[in-house]
Amino acid sequence: MSAFHHEKVLSVHHWTDRLFSFKTTRDPSFRFRSGQFVMMGLASEGKPLLRAYSLASAHYDDQLEFFSIKVPNGPLTSRLQHLKEGDEIVVGRKPTGTLVTDNLRPGRALYLLGTGTGLAPFLSIIRDPEAYEKFDRIVVAHGVRWIADLAYGSYIQDDLPNDELIGDLVRDKLIYYPTVTREPFRNRGRLSAALESDRLATDNGLLPIDRDQDRFMLCGSPAMLADIRTILKARGFEEGNHGEPGDYVIEKAFVDK
């Protein structure tokens, strides 16, 4: 059996000159958990050209969705950004990753902190009814440089609350907190500053962040991950993994080594 599924591109959306997303067919045998990533890319001579991509689609969708940056000289993204309907990609058969709710201890609020395309795994999680069963509130915080980079913002704010399957849960429990660093916006500054000052909680009408009550998932730039991790560790939060649930988890698959 091949290590990959071959999927057809169904649609492509260019958010900006730096960001795009696309949807593909989904093999009926492919299963994944909300928050996981998979090796995805293009077939080429020799072996496929691949990199790790979070699955932005819900685990029950009949399509797969990916959210990507555009890197002019990137071995994969320089080609991937030119995808069009009908093109073919390859998707690994074995999804994995640390951003699953089982890797967290029970808690009151779940904070999903992502920068740039680090939002992708959280798009899957906030469409999962199980996540809402485990937490009283879910805060999806998306940090970007420019307002135009707030991809999926209108979907989270306007479409998801009206979703037939989870709309009621979203309206009762989901909070969207976008923040921008390089131009005026209602939430201005880095996610780390919002966390350290407790604005991440108080701006959203929540109680101050408490190690015994609140849980975190982190995905994004290495600088953001390092800063947030330092803040959480200083407050006594413990990192979780597949072997032992903790107070926060980090997706390390996309961190530069």
CYANA upper distance limits for C-alpha pairs under 8 A (distance plus 0.5 A):
  3 ALA  CA     92 GLY  CA      6.56
  3 ALA  CA     93 ARG  CA      6.45
  4 PHE  CA     90 VAL  CA      6.43
  4 PHE  CA     91 VAL  CA      5.77
  4 PHE  CA     92 GLY  CA      4.97
  4 PHE  CA     93 ARG  CA      5.97
  5 HIS  CA     27 ASP  CA      7.46
  5 HIS  CA     90 VAL  CA      6.11
  5 HIS  CA     91 VAL  CA      5.60
  5 HIS  CA     92 GLY  CA      6.78
  5 HIS  CA     93 ARG  CA      7.07
  6 HIS  CA     88 GLU  CA      7.10
  6 HIS  CA     89 ILE  CA      6.38
  6 HIS  CA     90 VAL  CA      5.16
  6 HIS  CA     91 VAL  CA      6.92
  7 GLU  CA     24 THR  CA      6.58
  7 GLU  CA     25 THR  CA      5.87
  7 GLU  CA     26 ARG  CA      7.04
  7 GLU  CA     27 ASP  CA      7.96
  7 GLU  CA     88 GLU  CA      6.08
  7 GLU  CA     89 ILE  CA      5.93
  7 GLU  CA     90 VAL  CA      6.63
  7 GLU  CA     91 VAL  CA      7.72
  8 LYS  CA     24 THR  CA      5.84
  8 LYS  CA     25 THR  CA      5.99
  8 LYS  CA     85 GLU  CA      8.15
  8 LYS  CA     86 GLY  CA      6.11
  8 LYS  CA     87 ASP  CA      6.20
  8 LYS  CA     88 GLU  CA      5.11
  8 LYS  CA     89 ILE  CA      6.96
  9 VAL  CA     22 PHE  CA      7.63
  9 VAL  CA     23 LYS  CA      6.48
  9 VAL  CA     24 THR  CA      4.80
  9 VAL  CA     25 THR  CA      7.17
  9 VAL  CA     83 LEU  CA      8.10
  9 VAL  CA     84 LYS  CA      7.25
  9 VAL  CA     85 GLU  CA      5.55
  9 VAL  CA     86 GLY  CA      5.66
  9 VAL  CA     87 ASP  CA      5.82
  9 VAL  CA     88 GLU  CA      6.52
  9 VAL  CA     89 ILE  CA      7.76
 10 LEU  CA     22 PHE  CA      7.98
 10 LEU  CA     23 LYS  CA      5.99
 10 LEU  CA     24 THR  CA      5.47
 10 LEU  CA     25 THR  CA      7.24
 10 LEU  CA     85 GLU  CA      5.63
 10 LEU  CA     86 GLY  CA      6.89
 11 SER  CA     22 PHE  CA      6.06
 11 SER  CA     23 LYS  CA      5.87
 11 SER  CA     24 THR  CA      7.63
 11 SER  CA     84 LYS  CA      7.50
 11 SER  CA     85 GLU  CA      5.90
 12 VAL  CA     20 PHE  CA      7.82
 12 VAL  CA     21 SER  CA      6.40
 12 VAL  CA     22 PHE  CA      4.72
 12 VAL  CA     23 LYS  CA      7.06
 12 VAL  CA     83 LEU  CA      7.68
 12 VAL  CA     84 LYS  CA      6.90
 12 VAL  CA     85 GLU  CA      7.48
 13 HIS  CA     20 PHE  CA      6.08
 13 HIS  CA     21 SER  CA      5.76
 13 HIS  CA     22 PHE  CA      6.50
 14 HIS  CA     19 LEU  CA      6.73
 14 HIS  CA     20 PHE  CA      4.72
 14 HIS  CA     21 SER  CA      6.99
 15 TRP  CA     19 LEU  CA      5.90
 15 TRP  CA     20 PHE  CA      5.78
 15 TRP  CA     21 SER  CA      8.12
 15 TRP  CA    148 ALA  CA      8.29
 15 TRP  CA    149 ASP  CA      7.93
 15 TRP  CA    151 ALA  CA      6.91
 16 THR  CA     20 PHE  CA      7.40
 16 THR  CA    148 ALA  CA      7.48
 16 THR  CA    149 ASP  CA      7.49
 17 ASP  CA     70 LYS  CA      7.95
 18 ARG  CA     69 ILE  CA      6.11
 18 ARG  CA     70 LYS  CA      5.49
 18 ARG  CA     71 VAL  CA      8.09
 19 LEU  CA     67 PHE  CA      8.06
 19 LEU  CA     68 SER  CA      6.39
 19 LEU  CA     69 ILE  CA      5.09
 19 LEU  CA     70 LYS  CA      6.37
 19 LEU  CA    149 ASP  CA      7.94
 20 PHE  CA     67 PHE  CA      6.58
 20 PHE  CA     68 SER  CA      6.01
 20 PHE  CA     69 ILE  CA      6.88
 20 PHE  CA     70 LYS  CA      7.85
 20 PHE  CA     81 GLN  CA      7.62
 21 SER  CA     65 GLU  CA      7.66
 21 SER  CA     66 PHE  CA      5.98
 21 SER  CA     67 PHE  CA      4.80
 21 SER  CA     68 SER  CA      6.40
 22 PHE  CA     65 GLU  CA      6.22
 22 PHE  CA     66 PHE  CA      6.09
 22 PHE  CA     67 PHE  CA      7.33
 23 LYS  CA     63 GLN  CA      6.97
 23 LYS  CA     64 LEU  CA      5.98
 23 LYS  CA     65 GLU  CA      4.88
 23 LYS  CA     66 PHE  CA      7.06
 24 THR  CA     63 GLN  CA      6.13
 24 THR  CA     64 LEU  CA      5.67
 24 THR  CA     65 GLU  CA      6.95
 25 THR  CA     62 ASP  CA      7.67
 25 THR  CA     63 GLN  CA      5.44
 25 THR  CA     64 LEU  CA      6.72
 26 ARG  CA     30 PHE  CA      7.51
 26 ARG  CA     62 ASP  CA      6.41
 26 ARG  CA     63 GLN  CA      5.47
 26 ARG  CA     64 LEU  CA      6.28
 28 PRO  CA     62 ASP  CA      8.35
 30 PHE  CA     93 ARG  CA      7.18
 31 ARG  CA     59 HIS  CA      7.83
 31 ARG  CA     95 PRO  CA      8.38
 32 PHE  CA     36 GLN  CA      7.24
 32 PHE  CA     59 HIS  CA      6.58
 32 PHE  CA     95 PRO  CA      6.46
 32 PHE  CA     96 THR  CA      8.38
 33 ARG  CA     59 HIS  CA      6.51
 33 ARG  CA    100 VAL  CA      7.61
 34 SER  CA     55 LEU  CA      8.27
 34 SER  CA     58 ALA  CA      7.15
 34 SER  CA     59 HIS  CA      6.32
 34 SER  CA     99 LEU  CA      8.36
 34 SER  CA    100 VAL  CA      6.90
 34 SER  CA    121 PRO  CA      7.58
 34 SER  CA    124 SER  CA      5.77
 34 SER  CA    125 ILE  CA      5.56
 34 SER  CA    128 ASP  CA      7.40
 35 GLY  CA     54 SER  CA      7.51
 35 GLY  CA     55 LEU  CA      7.43
 35 GLY  CA     56 ALA  CA      8.43
 35 GLY  CA     97 GLY  CA      7.72
 35 GLY  CA     98 THR  CA      8.23
 35 GLY  CA     99 LEU  CA      5.44
 35 GLY  CA    100 VAL  CA      5.98
 35 GLY  CA    121 PRO  CA      4.91
 35 GLY  CA    122 PHE  CA      6.78
 35 GLY  CA    124 SER  CA      6.53
 35 GLY  CA    125 ILE  CA      6.31
 36 GLN  CA     54 SER  CA      6.45
 36 GLN  CA     55 LEU  CA      6.82
 36 GLN  CA     95 PRO  CA      6.58
 36 GLN  CA     96 THR  CA      5.69
 36 GLN  CA     97 GLY  CA      5.27
 36 GLN  CA     98 THR  CA      7.57
 36 GLN  CA     99 LEU  CA      6.72
 36 GLN  CA    100 VAL  CA      7.44
 36 GLN  CA    121 PRO  CA      7.13
 37 PHE  CA     52 ALA  CA      6.87
 37 PHE  CA     53 TYR  CA      5.78
 37 PHE  CA     54 SER  CA      4.33
 37 PHE  CA     55 LEU  CA      5.98
 37 PHE  CA     95 PRO  CA      5.97
 37 PHE  CA     96 THR  CA      6.09
 37 PHE  CA     97 GLY  CA      6.35
 37 PHE  CA    121 PRO  CA      8.03
 38 VAL  CA     52 ALA  CA      6.04
 38 VAL  CA     53 TYR  CA      6.03
 38 VAL  CA     54 SER  CA      6.76
 38 VAL  CA     55 LEU  CA      7.57
 38 VAL  CA     91 VAL  CA      7.48
 38 VAL  CA     92 GLY  CA      6.47
 38 VAL  CA     93 ARG  CA      8.24
 38 VAL  CA     94 LYS  CA      7.14
 38 VAL  CA     95 PRO  CA      5.02
 38 VAL  CA     96 THR  CA      6.97
 39 MET  CA     50 LEU  CA      6.50
 39 MET  CA     51 ARG  CA      5.87
 39 MET  CA     52 ALA  CA      4.99
 39 MET  CA     53 TYR  CA      6.66
 39 MET  CA     91 VAL  CA      6.54
 39 MET  CA     92 GLY  CA      5.59
 39 MET  CA     95 PRO  CA      8.02
 40 MET  CA     50 LEU  CA      5.75
 40 MET  CA     51 ARG  CA      6.24
 40 MET  CA     52 ALA  CA      6.72
 40 MET  CA     53 TYR  CA      6.81
 40 MET  CA     89 ILE  CA      7.79
 40 MET  CA     90 VAL  CA      6.19
 40 MET  CA     91 VAL  CA      5.03
 40 MET  CA     92 GLY  CA      6.63
 41 GLY  CA     48 PRO  CA      7.36
 41 GLY  CA     49 LEU  CA      6.05
 41 GLY  CA     50 LEU  CA      4.86
 41 GLY  CA     51 ARG  CA      6.92
 41 GLY  CA     76 LEU  CA      7.55
 41 GLY  CA     80 LEU  CA      8.14
 41 GLY  CA     89 ILE  CA      6.19
 41 GLY  CA     90 VAL  CA      5.89
 41 GLY  CA     91 VAL  CA      7.21
 42 LEU  CA     48 PRO  CA      6.23
 42 LEU  CA     49 LEU  CA      5.86
 42 LEU  CA     50 LEU  CA      7.15
 42 LEU  CA     76 LEU  CA      8.19
 42 LEU  CA     80 LEU  CA      8.18
 42 LEU  CA     88 GLU  CA      7.85
 42 LEU  CA     89 ILE  CA      5.45
 42 LEU  CA     90 VAL  CA      6.17
 43 ALA  CA     47 LYS  CA      7.46
 43 ALA  CA     48 PRO  CA      4.85
 43 ALA  CA     49 LEU  CA      6.74
 43 ALA  CA     89 ILE  CA      7.29
 43 ALA  CA     90 VAL  CA      6.98
 44 SER  CA     48 PRO  CA      5.64
 44 SER  CA     49 LEU  CA      6.95
 48 PRO  CA     90 VAL  CA      8.20
 49 LEU  CA     75 PRO  CA      8.39
 49 LEU  CA     76 LEU  CA      7.01
 50 LEU  CA     76 LEU  CA      7.51
 51 ARG  CA     76 LEU  CA      8.14
 52 ALA  CA    253 ALA  CA      7.38
 52 ALA  CA    254 PHE  CA      7.56
 53 TYR  CA     66 PHE  CA      7.46
 53 TYR  CA     67 PHE  CA      8.40
 54 SER  CA     66 PHE  CA      7.33
 54 SER  CA     67 PHE  CA      8.31
 54 SER  CA    120 ALA  CA      6.38
 54 SER  CA    121 PRO  CA      5.83
 55 LEU  CA     64 LEU  CA      7.48
 55 LEU  CA     65 GLU  CA      6.62
 55 LEU  CA     66 PHE  CA      6.32
 55 LEU  CA    120 ALA  CA      7.09
 55 LEU  CA    121 PRO  CA      6.39
 55 LEU  CA    124 SER  CA      7.32
 56 ALA  CA     64 LEU  CA      7.93
 56 ALA  CA     65 GLU  CA      5.69
 56 ALA  CA     66 PHE  CA      5.96
 56 ALA  CA     67 PHE  CA      7.31
 56 ALA  CA    120 ALA  CA      5.23
 56 ALA  CA    121 PRO  CA      5.87
 56 ALA  CA    122 PHE  CA      7.72
 56 ALA  CA    123 LEU  CA      5.75
 56 ALA  CA    124 SER  CA      5.46
 57 SER  CA     61 ASP  CA      6.97
 57 SER  CA     63 GLN  CA      7.76
 57 SER  CA     64 LEU  CA      6.05
 57 SER  CA     65 GLU  CA      5.44
 57 SER  CA     66 PHE  CA      7.96
 57 SER  CA    123 LEU  CA      7.33
 57 SER  CA    124 SER  CA      5.62
 58 ALA  CA    123 LEU  CA      8.08
 58 ALA  CA    124 SER  CA      5.13
 58 ALA  CA    125 ILE  CA      7.75
 58 ALA  CA    127 ARG  CA      6.26
 58 ALA  CA    128 ASP  CA      7.12
 59 HIS  CA    124 SER  CA      7.50
 59 HIS  CA    128 ASP  CA      7.98
 66 PHE  CA    120 ALA  CA      7.74
 67 PHE  CA    117 THR  CA      6.64
 67 PHE  CA    120 ALA  CA      6.51
 68 SER  CA     77 THR  CA      8.27
 68 SER  CA    117 THR  CA      6.60
 69 ILE  CA     77 THR  CA      7.64
 69 ILE  CA    117 THR  CA      7.31
 70 LYS  CA     74 GLY  CA      8.36
 70 LYS  CA     77 THR  CA      6.07
 70 LYS  CA     78 SER  CA      6.98
 70 LYS  CA     81 GLN  CA      6.68
 71 VAL  CA     77 THR  CA      6.15
 71 VAL  CA     78 SER  CA      6.14
 72 PRO  CA     77 THR  CA      7.90
 72 PRO  CA     78 SER  CA      5.59
 73 ASN  CA     77 THR  CA      8.39
 73 ASN  CA     78 SER  CA      6.25
 74 GLY  CA     78 SER  CA      5.58
 75 PRO  CA     79 ARG  CA      7.84
 76 LEU  CA     80 LEU  CA      6.45
 77 THR  CA     81 GLN  CA      6.22
 78 SER  CA     82 HIS  CA      8.09
 79 ARG  CA     83 LEU  CA      7.91
 83 LEU  CA     87 ASP  CA      6.88
 97 GLY  CA    251 GLU  CA      7.20
 97 GLY  CA    253 ALA  CA      8.17
 98 THR  CA    103 ASN  CA      7.46
 98 THR  CA    241 ASN  CA      6.77
 98 THR  CA    242 HIS  CA      7.31
 98 THR  CA    249 VAL  CA      7.00
 98 THR  CA    250 ILE  CA      7.19
 98 THR  CA    251 GLU  CA      6.32
 99 LEU  CA    103 ASN  CA      7.84
 99 LEU  CA    121 PRO  CA      8.08
 99 LEU  CA    217 MET  CA      6.93
 99 LEU  CA    218 LEU  CA      8.48
 99 LEU  CA    249 VAL  CA      6.82
 99 LEU  CA    250 ILE  CA      7.31
 99 LEU  CA    251 GLU  CA      6.75
100 VAL  CA    104 LEU  CA      8.23
101 THR  CA    131 ALA  CA      7.54
102 ASP  CA    242 HIS  CA      8.43
102 ASP  CA    245 PRO  CA      7.34
103 ASN  CA    240 GLY  CA      6.18
103 ASN  CA    241 ASN  CA      5.90
103 ASN  CA    242 HIS  CA      6.28
103 ASN  CA    243 GLY  CA      8.42
103 ASN  CA    244 GLU  CA      7.29
103 ASN  CA    245 PRO  CA      4.79
103 ASN  CA    246 GLY  CA      6.90
103 ASN  CA    249 VAL  CA      7.66
104 LEU  CA    215 ARG  CA      7.45
104 LEU  CA    240 GLY  CA      6.72
104 LEU  CA    241 ASN  CA      8.48
104 LEU  CA    245 PRO  CA      5.11
104 LEU  CA    246 GLY  CA      5.35
104 LEU  CA    247 ASP  CA      6.17
104 LEU  CA    248 TYR  CA      6.92
104 LEU  CA    249 VAL  CA      7.79
105 ARG  CA    215 ARG  CA      8.06
105 ARG  CA    245 PRO  CA      5.94
105 ARG  CA    246 GLY  CA      5.90
105 ARG  CA    247 ASP  CA      6.49
106 PRO  CA    134 LYS  CA      7.47
106 PRO  CA    135 PHE  CA      8.19
106 PRO  CA    213 GLN  CA      8.44
107 GLY  CA    134 LYS  CA      8.04
107 GLY  CA    135 PHE  CA      6.76
107 GLY  CA    212 ASP  CA      7.85
107 GLY  CA    213 GLN  CA      5.29
107 GLY  CA    214 ASP  CA      5.93
107 GLY  CA    215 ARG  CA      6.78
108 ARG  CA    135 PHE  CA      5.87
108 ARG  CA    136 ASP  CA      5.95
108 ARG  CA    137 ARG  CA      7.31
108 ARG  CA    213 GLN  CA      5.53
108 ARG  CA    214 ASP  CA      6.02
108 ARG  CA    215 ARG  CA      8.17
109 ALA  CA    135 PHE  CA      6.03
109 ALA  CA    136 ASP  CA      6.29
109 ALA  CA    137 ARG  CA      5.22
109 ALA  CA    138 ILE  CA      6.23
109 ALA  CA    139 VAL  CA      7.97
109 ALA  CA    213 GLN  CA      7.39
109 ALA  CA    214 ASP  CA      5.43
109 ALA  CA    215 ARG  CA      6.71
110 LEU  CA    135 PHE  CA      6.88
110 LEU  CA    137 ARG  CA      6.83
110 LEU  CA    138 ILE  CA      5.27
110 LEU  CA    139 VAL  CA      6.70
110 LEU  CA    214 ASP  CA      6.60
110 LEU  CA    215 ARG  CA      5.36
110 LEU  CA    216 PHE  CA      6.22
110 LEU  CA    217 MET  CA      8.19
111 TYR  CA    138 ILE  CA      6.47
111 TYR  CA    139 VAL  CA      5.29
111 TYR  CA    140 VAL  CA      6.61
111 TYR  CA    141 ALA  CA      7.80
111 TYR  CA    214 ASP  CA      8.05
111 TYR  CA    215 ARG  CA      6.62
111 TYR  CA    216 PHE  CA      5.23
111 TYR  CA    217 MET  CA      6.83
112 LEU  CA    122 PHE  CA      7.08
112 LEU  CA    138 ILE  CA      7.94
112 LEU  CA    139 VAL  CA      6.47
112 LEU  CA    140 VAL  CA      5.18
112 LEU  CA    141 ALA  CA      6.46
112 LEU  CA    216 PHE  CA      6.44
112 LEU  CA    217 MET  CA      5.45
112 LEU  CA    218 LEU  CA      6.79
113 LEU  CA    119 LEU  CA      8.19
113 LEU  CA    140 VAL  CA      6.76
113 LEU  CA    141 ALA  CA      5.46
113 LEU  CA    142 HIS  CA      6.77
113 LEU  CA    143 GLY  CA      8.30
113 LEU  CA    191 LEU  CA      7.95
113 LEU  CA    216 PHE  CA      7.83
113 LEU  CA    217 MET  CA      6.64
113 LEU  CA    218 LEU  CA      5.52
113 LEU  CA    219 CYS  CA      6.98
114 GLY  CA    118 GLY  CA      5.16
114 GLY  CA    119 LEU  CA      5.39
114 GLY  CA    122 PHE  CA      8.43
114 GLY  CA    140 VAL  CA      8.35
114 GLY  CA    141 ALA  CA      6.79
114 GLY  CA    142 HIS  CA      5.61
114 GLY  CA    143 GLY  CA      6.76
114 GLY  CA    218 LEU  CA      6.50
114 GLY  CA    219 CYS  CA      5.41
114 GLY  CA    220 GLY  CA      5.75
115 THR  CA    119 LEU  CA      6.87
115 THR  CA    142 HIS  CA      6.10
115 THR  CA    143 GLY  CA      5.07
115 THR  CA    144 VAL  CA      6.34
115 THR  CA    219 CYS  CA      7.36
115 THR  CA    220 GLY  CA      5.19
115 THR  CA    221 SER  CA      6.88
115 THR  CA    224 MET  CA      8.10
116 GLY  CA    142 HIS  CA      7.79
116 GLY  CA    143 GLY  CA      7.07
116 GLY  CA    144 VAL  CA      6.13
116 GLY  CA    149 ASP  CA      7.83
116 GLY  CA    220 GLY  CA      7.02
116 GLY  CA    221 SER  CA      8.29
117 THR  CA    220 GLY  CA      7.46
118 GLY  CA    122 PHE  CA      8.45
118 GLY  CA    219 CYS  CA      5.31
118 GLY  CA    220 GLY  CA      4.84
118 GLY  CA    221 SER  CA      8.18
119 LEU  CA    123 LEU  CA      6.97
119 LEU  CA    142 HIS  CA      6.95
119 LEU  CA    219 CYS  CA      7.67
119 LEU  CA    220 GLY  CA      8.16
120 ALA  CA    124 SER  CA      7.59
121 PRO  CA    125 ILE  CA      7.02
122 PHE  CA    126 ILE  CA      6.50
122 PHE  CA    140 VAL  CA      7.73
123 LEU  CA    127 ARG  CA      7.17
124 SER  CA    128 ASP  CA      7.19
125 ILE  CA    131 ALA  CA      7.16
126 ILE  CA    131 ALA  CA      7.61
126 ILE  CA    132 TYR  CA      8.48
126 ILE  CA    138 ILE  CA      8.35
126 ILE  CA    170 VAL  CA      8.42
126 ILE  CA    174 LEU  CA      8.23
127 ARG  CA    166 ILE  CA      7.39
128 ASP  CA    132 TYR  CA      7.77
128 ASP  CA    166 ILE  CA      8.34
129 PRO  CA    133 GLU  CA      7.00
129 PRO  CA    166 ILE  CA      7.01
129 PRO  CA    169 LEU  CA      8.07
130 GLU  CA    134 LYS  CA      7.01
131 ALA  CA    135 PHE  CA      7.07
132 TYR  CA    136 ASP  CA      7.42
132 TYR  CA    137 ARG  CA      7.96
132 TYR  CA    138 ILE  CA      7.88
132 TYR  CA    169 LEU  CA      7.21
132 TYR  CA    173 LYS  CA      7.65
136 ASP  CA    173 LYS  CA      6.83
137 ARG  CA    173 LYS  CA      5.16
137 ARG  CA    174 LEU  CA      6.53
137 ARG  CA    175 ILE  CA      7.95
138 ILE  CA    173 LYS  CA      6.51
138 ILE  CA    174 LEU  CA      5.41
138 ILE  CA    175 ILE  CA      6.64
139 VAL  CA    174 LEU  CA      6.47
139 VAL  CA    175 ILE  CA      5.16
139 VAL  CA    176 TYR  CA      6.45
139 VAL  CA    177 TYR  CA      7.44
140 VAL  CA    174 LEU  CA      8.04
140 VAL  CA    175 ILE  CA      6.76
140 VAL  CA    176 TYR  CA      5.65
140 VAL  CA    177 TYR  CA      6.58
141 ALA  CA    176 TYR  CA      6.64
141 ALA  CA    177 TYR  CA      5.02
141 ALA  CA    178 PRO  CA      6.02
141 ALA  CA    179 THR  CA      7.90
141 ALA  CA    191 LEU  CA      8.13
142 HIS  CA    150 LEU  CA      7.88
142 HIS  CA    177 TYR  CA      6.90
142 HIS  CA    178 PRO  CA      5.25
142 HIS  CA    179 THR  CA      6.69
142 HIS  CA    191 LEU  CA      8.45
143 GLY  CA    178 PRO  CA      6.55
143 GLY  CA    179 THR  CA      5.41
143 GLY  CA    180 VAL  CA      6.45
143 GLY  CA    181 THR  CA      8.27
143 GLY  CA    190 ARG  CA      7.07
143 GLY  CA    191 LEU  CA      6.62
144 VAL  CA    149 ASP  CA      6.62
144 VAL  CA    150 LEU  CA      7.18
144 VAL  CA    178 PRO  CA      8.45
144 VAL  CA    179 THR  CA      6.94
144 VAL  CA    180 VAL  CA      5.61
144 VAL  CA    181 THR  CA      7.04
145 ARG  CA    149 ASP  CA      7.53
145 ARG  CA    180 VAL  CA      5.75
145 ARG  CA    181 THR  CA      5.37
145 ARG  CA    182 ARG  CA      5.71
145 ARG  CA    183 GLU  CA      8.16
146 TRP  CA    150 LEU  CA      7.96
146 TRP  CA    180 VAL  CA      6.36
146 TRP  CA    181 THR  CA      7.39
146 TRP  CA    182 ARG  CA      6.40
146 TRP  CA    183 GLU  CA      6.89
147 ILE  CA    180 VAL  CA      6.82
147 ILE  CA    183 GLU  CA      7.97
147 ILE  CA    185 PHE  CA      8.04
150 LEU  CA    178 PRO  CA      7.73
152 TYR  CA    156 ILE  CA      6.66
153 GLY  CA    157 GLN  CA      6.69
153 GLY  CA    178 PRO  CA      8.38
154 SER  CA    158 ASP  CA      5.92
154 SER  CA    159 ASP  CA      7.49
155 TYR  CA    159 ASP  CA      5.26
155 TYR  CA    160 LEU  CA      6.54
156 ILE  CA    160 LEU  CA      5.76
156 ILE  CA    161 PRO  CA      8.00
156 ILE  CA    176 TYR  CA      7.65
157 GLN  CA    161 PRO  CA      7.47
157 GLN  CA    176 TYR  CA      7.51
158 ASP  CA    162 ASN  CA      7.79
159 ASP  CA    163 ASP  CA      7.04
160 LEU  CA    166 ILE  CA      8.17
160 LEU  CA    167 GLY  CA      6.54
160 LEU  CA    170 VAL  CA      7.40
161 PRO  CA    166 ILE  CA      7.96
161 PRO  CA    167 GLY  CA      4.78
161 PRO  CA    168 ASP  CA      7.28
161 PRO  CA    169 LEU  CA      8.44
161 PRO  CA    170 VAL  CA      5.83
161 PRO  CA    171 ARG  CA      5.88
162 ASN  CA    166 ILE  CA      8.44
162 ASN  CA    167 GLY  CA      5.29
162 ASN  CA    168 ASP  CA      8.23
163 ASP  CA    167 GLY  CA      4.92
166 ILE  CA    170 VAL  CA      6.67
167 GLY  CA    171 ARG  CA      6.67
168 ASP  CA    172 ASP  CA      6.79
169 LEU  CA    173 LYS  CA      6.35
169 LEU  CA    174 LEU  CA      7.94
170 VAL  CA    174 LEU  CA      5.35
175 ILE  CA    204 ASN  CA      7.87
177 TYR  CA    187 ASN  CA      8.31
177 TYR  CA    200 LEU  CA      8.48
177 TYR  CA    204 ASN  CA      8.45
178 PRO  CA    187 ASN  CA      7.19
179 THR  CA    185 PHE  CA      7.82
179 THR  CA    186 ARG  CA      8.09
179 THR  CA    187 ASN  CA      5.24
179 THR  CA    188 ARG  CA      5.96
179 THR  CA    189 GLY  CA      6.83
179 THR  CA    190 ARG  CA      7.55
179 THR  CA    191 LEU  CA      7.75
180 VAL  CA    184 PRO  CA      8.04
180 VAL  CA    185 PHE  CA      6.84
180 VAL  CA    187 ASN  CA      6.96
180 VAL  CA    188 ARG  CA      5.59
180 VAL  CA    189 GLY  CA      6.26
180 VAL  CA    190 ARG  CA      7.71
181 THR  CA    188 ARG  CA      6.16
181 THR  CA    189 GLY  CA      5.06
181 THR  CA    190 ARG  CA      6.67
182 ARG  CA    189 GLY  CA      8.50
183 GLU  CA    188 ARG  CA      8.32
184 PRO  CA    188 ARG  CA      7.17
189 GLY  CA    193 ALA  CA      7.24
189 GLY  CA    194 ALA  CA      7.82
190 ARG  CA    194 ALA  CA      7.03
191 LEU  CA    195 LEU  CA      6.66
191 LEU  CA    200 LEU  CA      8.38
191 LEU  CA    224 MET  CA      8.15
192 SER  CA    196 GLU  CA      6.53
192 SER  CA    224 MET  CA      7.45
192 SER  CA    227 ASP  CA      6.76
192 SER  CA    228 ILE  CA      6.05
192 SER  CA    231 ILE  CA      8.30
193 ALA  CA    197 SER  CA      6.53
194 ALA  CA    198 ASP  CA      6.47
194 ALA  CA    199 ARG  CA      5.40
194 ALA  CA    200 LEU  CA      5.50
195 LEU  CA    199 ARG  CA      6.76
195 LEU  CA    200 LEU  CA      5.75
195 LEU  CA    201 ALA  CA      8.23
195 LEU  CA    228 ILE  CA      8.29
195 LEU  CA    231 ILE  CA      8.50
196 GLU  CA    231 ILE  CA      7.26
198 ASP  CA    202 THR  CA      6.73
198 ASP  CA    208 PRO  CA      6.72
198 ASP  CA    209 ILE  CA      7.26
199 ARG  CA    203 ASP  CA      5.60
199 ARG  CA    204 ASN  CA      8.30
200 LEU  CA    204 ASN  CA      7.27
201 ALA  CA    205 GLY  CA      7.00
201 ALA  CA    206 LEU  CA      5.39
201 ALA  CA    207 LEU  CA      6.68
201 ALA  CA    208 PRO  CA      6.23
201 ALA  CA    209 ILE  CA      6.91
202 THR  CA    206 LEU  CA      5.80
202 THR  CA    207 LEU  CA      6.96
202 THR  CA    208 PRO  CA      6.98
209 ILE  CA    213 GLN  CA      8.13
209 ILE  CA    214 ASP  CA      6.80
210 ASP  CA    214 ASP  CA      6.14
211 ARG  CA    215 ARG  CA      8.14
211 ARG  CA    235 ARG  CA      7.51
211 ARG  CA    236 GLY  CA      7.12
211 ARG  CA    237 PHE  CA      6.24
211 ARG  CA    247 ASP  CA      7.79
214 ASP  CA    247 ASP  CA      7.77
215 ARG  CA    247 ASP  CA      5.54
215 ARG  CA    248 TYR  CA      6.05
216 PHE  CA    247 ASP  CA      7.00
216 PHE  CA    248 TYR  CA      4.92
216 PHE  CA    249 VAL  CA      6.97
217 MET  CA    248 TYR  CA      6.09
217 MET  CA    249 VAL  CA      5.51
217 MET  CA    250 ILE  CA      6.45
218 LEU  CA    225 LEU  CA      7.09
218 LEU  CA    248 TYR  CA      8.21
218 LEU  CA    249 VAL  CA      6.84
218 LEU  CA    250 ILE  CA      5.29
218 LEU  CA    251 GLU  CA      6.93
219 CYS  CA    225 LEU  CA      7.53
219 CYS  CA    250 ILE  CA      6.71
219 CYS  CA    251 GLU  CA      5.97
219 CYS  CA    252 LYS  CA      8.36
220 GLY  CA    224 MET  CA      7.15
220 GLY  CA    225 LEU  CA      7.16
220 GLY  CA    254 PHE  CA      8.17
220 GLY  CA    255 VAL  CA      8.49
221 SER  CA    225 LEU  CA      6.80
221 SER  CA    255 VAL  CA      7.59
222 PRO  CA    226 ALA  CA      6.61
222 PRO  CA    255 VAL  CA      6.17
222 PRO  CA    256 ASP  CA      7.57
223 ALA  CA    227 ASP  CA      6.66
224 MET  CA    228 ILE  CA      6.55
225 LEU  CA    229 ARG  CA      6.41
225 LEU  CA    250 ILE  CA      7.98
226 ALA  CA    230 THR  CA      6.69
227 ASP  CA    231 ILE  CA      6.92
228 ILE  CA    232 LEU  CA      6.65
229 ARG  CA    233 LYS  CA      6.52
230 THR  CA    234 ALA  CA      6.64
231 ILE  CA    235 ARG  CA      7.00
232 LEU  CA    236 GLY  CA      6.96
232 LEU  CA    237 PHE  CA      5.75
232 LEU  CA    238 GLU  CA      8.35
233 LYS  CA    237 PHE  CA      5.58
233 LYS  CA    238 GLU  CA      7.09
237 PHE  CA    246 GLY  CA      8.32
237 PHE  CA    247 ASP  CA      6.07
237 PHE  CA    248 TYR  CA      7.52
238 GLU  CA    246 GLY  CA      5.94
238 GLU  CA    247 ASP  CA      5.74
238 GLU  CA    248 TYR  CA      6.98
239 GLU  CA    245 PRO  CA      8.23
239 GLU  CA    246 GLY  CA      5.51
239 GLU  CA    247 ASP  CA      6.31
239 GLU  CA    248 TYR  CA      5.49
239 GLU  CA    249 VAL  CA      6.14
239 GLU  CA    250 ILE  CA      8.44
240 GLY  CA    244 GLU  CA      6.24
240 GLY  CA    245 PRO  CA      4.99
240 GLY  CA    246 GLY  CA      4.12
240 GLY  CA    247 ASP  CA      6.79
240 GLY  CA    248 TYR  CA      6.34
240 GLY  CA    249 VAL  CA      5.89
241 ASN  CA    245 PRO  CA      6.24
241 ASN  CA    246 GLY  CA      7.49
241 ASN  CA    249 VAL  CA      7.24
